[in-house]
């Protein structure tokens, strides 16, 4: 089993973060709906974006989205409106991730979709047709990507789209990101409270576009800085005014001892030498991908914490709560799990010198484990390559600080 090790190198680190996965995938759907060739700089090179790109440019009608939940949702909406017969499947984990709420609305708008096996889950078969659109209600309790999928294809709908959102509002900043990108390519939406309207007879206008860096990828550098106050880390490529929801990482990590300051074309991270163990209380309802980095940072600092808004973590790439719990348990700490929150109250023992981590096929679990190597002598990890789902350069960049795989 590969081992994550740490041998200190330089204390001043500069890293170029990858292009945003969230932005990149939305741009690919926009170019497909607009029927123009992508002219995008700094498009993410991660597995999720490669899957989306390859499917949109393939000559087959049977698609494997592998582990990409984004591709499953966005492509289901897209191919529902493209004439032809299509089949979308994926990994065993994808077949456990719900899609019923999105499919129900597509059916209401005139789509023809059937489930091949279990109702509400991939694989699915679609007979693409011209959809009407119009006024629909959508429950986004399980994923805001249901809404983004419909909004992105709204120029394909004869009557446009009037979308009324219901249910728990989670990851809402990513709907704002979708609307911003649509606007940059010429499709305007009107938003009022829980309703979003896209008028008919609009089309995406071809344009070149530079993809900003990924705030989600920045989280693990924040974690590293919080556990190693001797480091000064410069992150390149982040947009201070980004609509990415995970931009909130800077605010969250203030409570974990991080000072983050924007300079010219970079964000500098500096941890405080004595962050203390003031209890952390944070709601990640709008930023669920922050959970592994935030929870493991607090645990590594032996900081009591309560993280709320965790209910949807069970349907991520892994059951992300259980995946983090197994790492915290390996540290000799008990995490209490509630319906929509997790809590750690005390740290009775010294941390062990060696732990084992099961990434559970989840890129964010593997990446969140890496900074722990600066306080744990040896970390065995079963699947370090899974980071390529969102951040293929991760291990190479971590070598700059002395974190490497042996």
N, C-alpha and C positions, 0 to 999 in steps of 0.2 A: 504494500500500500504506500503511495507517495507520502512524503513528509514535508510539511511546511516548516522551514527553519528561518532563523533570523541571525544575521551577523552584521552588526552596525557598520554602516558606511558613512556617507556624507550626511550632514544635518540640514543642509539647505537643498531642497528638492524642487525641481520644476518639471511638471508633466502636462502634456497636451491631452485633454480629455477627448474621448470619441464623440462623433456627431450623435445628436439625440436620436435614440431609437424611436421615440414617440413621434417626433417631427418627421423623421425619414419615412416611416410607414404611412403616415397621412399624406405626404407628398406623392408617394407612389400611387395611391388610390386616386388622388386628384388628377395626376397625369393620365391615368387609365380612363377615368370618367371623361376627362377633357379631350382624350384621344390625341395627345401630343407626346413627343419623346421627352423623357426627363432631362433637364439641364440643371442638375443640382450639384453644388459643390459640398464637400465634406459629408456626403451621405454615409450613414453608419455602415460599417462592414461586418456587423454582427450577424449571427445565424438567423435571427428573426427577420431582419431586413432582406437578407439573401433569399430566404424562403418566399417572401412576398414578391420580390423582384422576379425570381425564377418562374413562379406560377403565372404572374401577369404576362410573361413573355414566352410561355411554353406553347407547344403545339398539341397538347393532349387535353382531354376533358376530365381526367382523373387526377385529383390533387392531394398531395400529402403535406399538411402544414407542420408536420413533426410535433414540436412542443409549443408552437406559437399560438397562444390564445388570441392575440391581436389579429393574426392572419385568419384564424377561424372566423372571427366575428366580422371583420372588414370584408373578407372575400365572400362570405355568405350573402351579405347585402349586395355586393357588387355583381356577382354572377346570377343572382335572382333576377337581375334586370338585363342580362346579356342573352340574346337568343341562342339556344342550344341546350344540350343536356350535359349536366356537370355533376361530378361526385367529389365531395370534400371529406377527407378523413385525416387521421393524425395518430400520434402516439397513444399508448394506453392511458396516460394521464390526460391527454386532450379529450378522450372519450368519457372522462369523469367530470369535465368542466361544462357547466350548464350553458345552453344556448336557446332554451325554449322561449324566453321573453322576447328575444329578437325575432325568432322565426314566427311567433304568433303575430307580431305586427306586420312583418313582411307578407304573411298570408292574407292579412286583412287588407293590405294594399294591392293585392292581386297576384302575388307570387305563387309559384307551384313548387312546394318543398315537401319531401317526405323523409322520415327517419328510417335508416337501414336496419338498425337494431333496437336500441333503447330510446323510447320517446323522450325528447328534450335534450338529446346528446348526439354528437357526431358518432359515426359517419352519417352524412345526409346526401340525398340526391335532389338536384334542382333542375327544373325545366325553365330556362330563362324566358322571360316575357316582358313586354312593356308594362310597367307598373303604373298605377294611377296616382298613388300618393294620397294627398289630402290630409284630413284631420285624424290623428291617432293619439292614443295614450300609450306610454311606455313605462314599465316598472324598471328602474335602474338600480334597485337595491343591491343586486349582485355584481353589476358592472356598469360603469359610465360609458364603456366602449360600445354598448348597445346603441346609445344615443349618437355617439360619434360616427358609428357605421352608417346609420340612417342619414345623418346630416351630410356626410361626405358624398353620398350618392344622390342627394336631393335634386341636383340638376337633371338627373335621368327621369324624374317623376313628372308625368303629364300635368298634374294639378299642383305641383310643388309639394311642400310639406309644412304642416302645422303640428308640431310635436309638443304634447303635454307630458311633462315628466312627473312621475309619481313614485312613491316608495322612499326608502332611505336615500338621501342625497350623499353619495360618496364619490371621491375623486372628481369633484366638480371642476377643478381647475383644468382638467384635461378636455372637458367640453369647451371651455373658454379657448384653449389652445386650438382645437378643431375649428372653431368659428373664426379665429384670427387668421389661420392659414387659408381658409376658404375665402375670406375677404381679400387677402393679398393676391389671390388668383381670380378675383372679379366676381365672386358670388357673395351676395350680402344676405345677412339674416337679421331678423328683428327679434330681440329677446326681451321678455317682460315676465318677471317672477318665474313661474314654472313652465312658461310657454316659449317656444322658439319657432318662428315662422320663416320659411324660405319661399319667396314668391316664385311662381313658374316662369319659364322662358329665360332662365339665366344659364350661362355657360362659363366654364373655367377658361381663362385667357392664358395662353402659354407665357411663361416668364422664367428667367434664370433665378436661382435662389441658393443662398449659402446657409447650410444647416448649422445652427448653433450647437455648442457642446452640451453634453448630457448631464443635467443636474442629478439624475439618479445615480450615475456613476461616481459623482463627486462624494457621495455619502461615505464611501469606504476610506477616502482620504481624510474626511472629517474625523472618522473613527480613529484612524491612525494618529492624527495630530492630537486628539483628546487623550490618547494613551501614552503619548511620547512628547511631552512639552518641550523637549530639547530640539524638536524639529521645527523648521520653518518651511512650509509647503506652498508653492505657487501653482495654482491651477489655471491653465490657459484655455480660452475659448468660451467661457461662460458669459451669458447675457444677463446683465444686472436687471433688465426689465422683462425677462422671460415670462411667458405664460405657463411654462412647465410647473406643475404642482409641486414637484420635489425641490423647487427653489427654496421651499420652507425649511430645508435642511439647515441653512445658515441660522435661522431663528431658533430651531430646535436645539442645535448644538451649542448655542450660547449658554443654555442651562447645563451643559456638560463640560463647560470650561473653555470653549473655543472662541477666540476673537477672529472674525473674518472681515477683511478689509479689501475693497476693490481698489486696484491701481489701474495703470494704463494697460488694458488688454489682459489683466490677470486678477485673480482673487487670492490673497495671501491668508493662510491659516496658521494660527499660533495658539497652542494650548497653554493654559496657566499651570504653573508649577505645583500649585496646591489647590486643585479644583474643589476639594472638600467633598463631603458626602451628603449634601443637601438633597432630600428626596426629589425625584423627578416625577412630574405629573404631566403627561402629554397626550393629546388626542390625535391619532393618525388617520382619522376617518377620510380626510382628503388626500393623504399621502401614505397609503398603506405600504408602498415599497420601501419606506424608510424603516420599517419595523426591525429587520435583522440587525442593521447597523446600530440603531438607537438602543435596542434591548441589550445587545452584547457589549456596547460601550458602557452603559450604566452598570451592567453586571461586573465588567472588568474593573471598574472604578469602585466596586463594592458599594454602590449607591442604591438605596431603596428606590423602587420605581413602581408606578402604575401607568400602564399604557392602555388607553381606551380606543374604541373604534376598530377593534380587531376581528370582528365577526367574519368578514369576507376573506381573511387570510387562509381559511381552510380550503378555498377553491383557487389558490394561486398555483404556480408551477409545482409546488409541493403543498402539503398541509403545513403551512409556514410556521404556525404556532408550535406544532409538535417538533418540527425540525429545529427551531431555536431552543425549545425546551430541552432537547437531548444534549445540546451543547452546554446549556446552563447547568443541567444536572451533572454533566461530566466535570464541571467546575466545583461540584460539591454543594450546589445551591438548589433550593426548591422554588419553583415558579408556580404560583396559583393561577389557574385558568378559569375565567368566568365566561359568560355568554358573549360579552362584547368587551372584555378587558383581561389583562394579565397583570400580575403583581408579584414583586419580590420584596420581602420585608427585611430579611436578615441574612448575614453572611457569617455563619458560625465557624468556618474552617479556613485554613490557608488553602490557596489554590494548588492543585497537583502539578507535578512537573511534566506530565504527559497526558494528553487526551486524544480520543478518537472522534472524528467528525464524519457523519454521513450527510453528504450534500443533498441527498434525496432528489437528485436530478434538478436542483434549483440553483441557478447561477448566483442569486443574491445570498444564499446560505454559504456557498463556497467563498465568495468575496468577503463576506462579513467575518468569516473565520480567520482570514489571513492576518489582520492586524493583531489578533490575539497571540500570534507567535512572538510578539515583542515582550510578552509577560509570561508565556508558557514555553518551556524549553523545547517541547516537541509536540507537534500536532499531526496526527495521521489523518489523511483525508482520502475518501474513496474515489472521488470523481472531480479532480481539479479542472479538467478540460471543459466542464459545463459552463464556465464563465464566458465562453464564446457566444452564448445565447445573446448577450447584450454588450460584452466588453472583451473582445478577443485579445486585446493588447494588455490585459490586466496583469498577468504574471510578469511580463517583460517590464512593465512600468514599475511594478513593486520591487524589482531588483535594484532600482536606483537607491532605495532606502536600505536594502540588505535583506529583504524578504524573498525567499526563493524556494523552489521545489527540489527535494533531494530524493 
